[in-house]
Amino acid sequence: MPTSFVRTWATATIVSLLCVATPASPVRLDAQTPTTDWAQLSKYRDANAALPAPAPGENRVVFMGNSITEGWAPHFDSLFPGKPYVGRGIGGQTTPQMLVRFRQDVIALKPKVVVILGGTNDIAGNTGPSTLEMIEDNLASMTEIAKANGIRVVLVSVLPAADYRWRPGLEPAPKIIALNAWMKQYAARAGEVYLDLHTPMADEHGGMKPELSTDGVHPNMAGYALMSPLTVRAIEAALR
């Protein structure tokens, strides 16, 4: 077979394969590219810069968490009157995202106590599949970083949830109970405070009591009103 024929045949074959493999419309790379601020470090950057250092004797407390904490913060003035409490929750966040911004949004603010409430979005798979061990590692890492900087820790139980409306069918209740059991044991070993909000907020199926939430995950005002005095008690215990 002549060499020129082989070359022509090979070229035609490659071109034909490329035509088959090429999509009819160009791929939108921007739609597949993740955000460059995965942990949303920019959300509180300006607020952190504007926040003055704690006054002498001030028992500043930072609340680190997800949408439950973010929804709580606007009510701090009424639920915690006169308390120097700072909200640093971001809706949808998982514990690895919280860990990435922990130094900026907690340590740099020089609180006496940090209240950590996270883990439910990990179970929901918001940033990909997570085992309980992965969540535990992130909570332990945040606790260790706080302790290394002289900050006391309140580890808050994951709130009850029987289902997630944005990702139904995961049956999170048993995983939440297991994670909370680990959290209680870990807090005791670490010499920090565990705050059980799950027990007073859960119904008989492991979901949230309907009078405390409109969607089974996020507290309403009745839910926050129940959570707040228990949280104050836990913070006082941490300060002691």
N, C-alpha and C positions, 0 to 999 in steps of 0.2 A: 504494500500500500504506500503510495507516495507520501513523503513527509508533509508537503503542503496540504494534502487532503486531511491528514491527521490533525494538523493545527487548526484548520478551518472547522472541522467537526467538533474538536474540543472547545473552541471558542464559542461556537453556537450552543453547545450543551450548557456551558457555564452561564451564558447570558440567559438562556431559557430557565435555568434553576433560580437565578437571581430574580427573574420576573415573577416566578411563582412565590418566592419567599418574601418579596417586597409587599407590604400592606398597601391597600388601595389608597389609604389616607395616611399622612404622616403621624407618627406617634407624638403625643403631647408630653414632652419630657417634664414640663413644669407641673403637670398634674400628678406626676409620680415622684417628684423631688420633695423630700421632707423639709419641714421648716428648719431654718438655720438656728432658731432659738427654741430648741426642743423642750428645754426645762422652763421656758418663759421667764428667763432671768430679767428681761426688760420690764416685766409688769410692775414690780415694786422698786425698780432701781432709783427713780426720782424721789419716790416717797421715802426710801431709806436715806437718801442723801439729805433730805429736808428734815428728817427726824433728829431732834437734838439728843445729845448724850443724856443718859438718866441723871436726874438730880441726885445729890447726896442723900442716901437713905431710901431712894425710890426702889420699890420692888416691881420693876418692870417684868411683864410676862408677855412672851410672844406665842401666838397660836399658829402653829404650822399645820397645814392640811389641804384638803381639796374643796369641793363646792360646799360641803357641809360647814366648814369653817368660814369660807368666803361669805356664805349667806348669814352666818352668825354675826360677823364683825360689824355690820351696820347697826346692830342692836346692842352693841357693847355699852353705850352710854346709858341706856335704860336698864339693861340687865345687870350691869356691873358699875353702878354709879360711883364715880370718883376713883375707879381702879385704873392704874396705868397699863392697860392691856392693849396689845397691838395685834391686829389680824393680818396673817400672811397666808391665807388660803387661796388656791387657784382651782377653779372648776375643772373637773375631769382628770386631775392629776393622779399619778400613781406614785408609789414610794420611791422608785428610782429617780423620778423627776424631782421629788421633794428633796432627796439626798443631794442631787446636783446643786440645788440652790440653797441648801441648808446653811452654808457658811455665810453667804451674802444676806439671806433673809432672816437669819436667826443670830448666829455668832456675832456678826458685825454690829448688831443692835444692842449688844451687851445686856441681855435680860438676866434676871435672877433665876427665872424658871421658863422652860419651854413646854407647851402643851402640844403633844403630837397626836394627831387624829388622821390616820390614813390606812389604806389597805383595801377598801371596798372596790375601788376602781381597778386595782390589780386583779382581784378575783373576777371582775367583769371583763378583764382582758383589754383594757383601754389602750395599752401600749404593747400588746402582744401577750401570749400565754405566760402566766406566772405560776410557779409552784408556791406552796405555802412557805417552803424553805427560802425561796428568793425574797418573799415579803419579809420574813423574819430577819434575814440578813440585813435588809435595808433599814428596818426599824432599829436593830441592834447597832448598826453603824451610826445612825443619827444620835442614838443615846450615848455612844462612846465618844463621839465628837463633842457633844454637849458637856459631858462629864470632864473631858480633858480641858475644857475651857471654863470650868468652875460653874457650870449652869446645871441646876437641878431639873429633873425630867418628870413630867406626868405623861405616862403612856395611856391613851384613851382607847377603850375597847372599840372595835369596829361596830357600828350601829347595826341593829337587826335589819335583814332584808330577805324576803322570800323569793324575789325575782327582780330583774333589772329591766325596765321598760325599753331601754335602748339596746338591750341584748338579752331577749327573753330566753327562757329554757335552761339556764345554767344551774338552777337550784343552788344558790349560794349559801343558804342558811347553815348547812353542816360545816362548810369550810370556814364560815365566819366564827362559828362556835369553837372550832379547832384552833383557829388563829388566836382567838381571845384567850383560850386556855394556855397556849404557849406564852402569850404576852404577860399574863398574870404571873406565871412561873419565872419568866425572864426578869421582870421588874423586881421580884423578890430577890433573885440572885444578884442583880445589879445594885440593889439598895436604893431603888427609885420607886415612885408611886404609880400604882396601877389604878385607873379609874374605870369602874364597871358601869357603863351607861347601857349596856346591852340588856341586862336583867330587868331594869324598870321600864324599858321601852319595848320589849318583845312580847308578842302574843304567843298563844299556845303552839303555833306552827313555826316559830322562829322568825316570823316577819315582824315588821314594825306595827304597833297598835295603830289602827286607822285614825284615831283621834289625834295622833301625834304627827301625822304626815299626810300630804295630799297625793304622793306618788309611791309610797312604800319605801322610800330611800332617804329623801331629804326631810328633815324636821320642819314643821310649821311653827308658828309662834308658841303654841302649846308645848311642842317638843323642845324648843329652845328654853322655854321657861322651866321645864323639868330639868334639863341638862345643866343650867347655869349655876344654881346653888350647890349642886353636887361637885361641879368643877371648882368653884371657889373653895370648898372644903379640901379638895385634893391639892389645890395650889398651896393652901395654908399648911397642909401636911408636908409638902415638899420644902417649903420655906423653913420649917422647923428642923 
